[in-house]
Structure formats: structure tokens, C-alpha cells
Amino acid sequence: MSWAGRVARALGILVFLAGAVSAASAVLPQRAGMAELLRDVRSGRTSSIHLVDVSLGEGRARWGDGFLESKTYTFRLDALPGEDDEDAFERMLRERLGDGAPKDLTFDSKDPLAPVGGLSALVPLLYWRVIEAAWLKWASLAVFAASVTAMLTREMRRTPSAGYWLIAAFIGPGTPAHLWTEPHSLRRPDAVAGRDSRISGWGVVLRSACCSGAVLLAVWSALSLR
């Protein structure tokens, strides 16, 4: 494989990791206070705020339009002026912002985590829906689509069947494992496609498990440093 193909595979793995970290940031947002919310809005770091009812007397504001910027602020509804008004938090925030309120600032009652849950919690493919940065969202989906296309169309591969990779890609981190492994190991650029130490179905499982550990380590490291 040419150097361009190797670079493309390496970039695909990095995009997958970045997407996984961003999705984890959305699922596990950083706790913040009102001062941080005001600062992020004034600085233009966010353009939309999601107001979600947590319980009968508690609400939650979520925001963050970029990579690793998901934040959440929990507030008591009875602490707001005009607590019977569902727009009380928005009105209070705009009053505090004053002239610093961006004209394009929007509020909605959409829960960003609504797409996550049930079966989607077991299917990494579906995580792209909660990635906040639009460029990363579509880049992650493009990497997945390109990897699946390669699984189905490549004539020379190390596994006896593309089905092993398809299953691993849909129910686990098979995408980065496939990009690393096929049509030869990324560590051995001089290997002949499809002949670089053939692997079995269990080899796919092992490589996917190793990639799962690498993804979890990357997520833990990124979330702990934000």
C-alpha cells in the first residue's frame, strides 16, 4: 500500500478516537456554575443552551458546541424569579448577560442525550449523533462508511471473511482495528496486502478488544485533563 494509503488509515484511526472522546464528553459533561456559563456565552464558545427538566423542582442547562466542551449546570426552579414560568431561566440569564448576550444565542428543551440509551448504548456506530462539533460528527461517520466499504469491496484481506470485521465494527471498536490491520498491519508498510500473517475470527476479536482498551484509555485521559 502507498504512503498515502497508510497516512489515510492513520488519520482515520485518529478521527475515530477523537469522535469517541467527544461523544464521551457529551455523555459525561463537565460540571460548571453560572459564572462559567456566562463566560462561555459572552466569549462566543457556545451558541445554544439546552434546558432539560431533571425532576419536579430541578432543571439542568447543558451547553458546548465544540470538542471536549460539554458542560452542565443544575439549578433549582424555586430559586428563579417567576419559577412558575418555564422561560424563567432564559429570562434570568439574558438579564445577567445584558449587552453581552449574542444575538444568535438560542434556547431549547432538547436533551442532547436523547439518542443515547437502550440498544444504542451497545452500538458505537450510533454515538456519532451526540458528537457536538459538526465537522467531527460527519468526519467520524465518513471514516466508518469508508471502512465498511473497504471491508466489503477489498479482494485481498487477512481474514477469511469480511463478516468478522462487519460484526466487530457494528457492535464494538472494529473500525480502528480494521484500519490498523487490513490489508496488512500498519506497522509493516512493506508487507504484501492480504499475506501479512493471516488472522482468524478470534484474531479479529482480540484486535477489537485491544482497540477497545486503547479507546477507553484515550477517553479517560482526555476527560481527566479537561
Salt bridges, closest charged atoms under 4 A:
GLU36 OE2 - ARG39 NH2 3.95
GLU36 OE2 - LYS71 NZ 2.68
ASP40 OD1 - ARG45 NH1 3.65
ASP40 OD2 - LYS71 NZ 2.92
GLU69 OE2 - ARG45 NH2 3.57
ASP78 OD2 - ARG76 NH2 3.50
ASP85 OD2 - ARG91 NH1 2.80
GLU90 OE2 - ARG94 NE 3.26
ASP108 OD1 - HIS50 ND1 2.69
ASP196 OD1 - ARG188 NH1 2.59
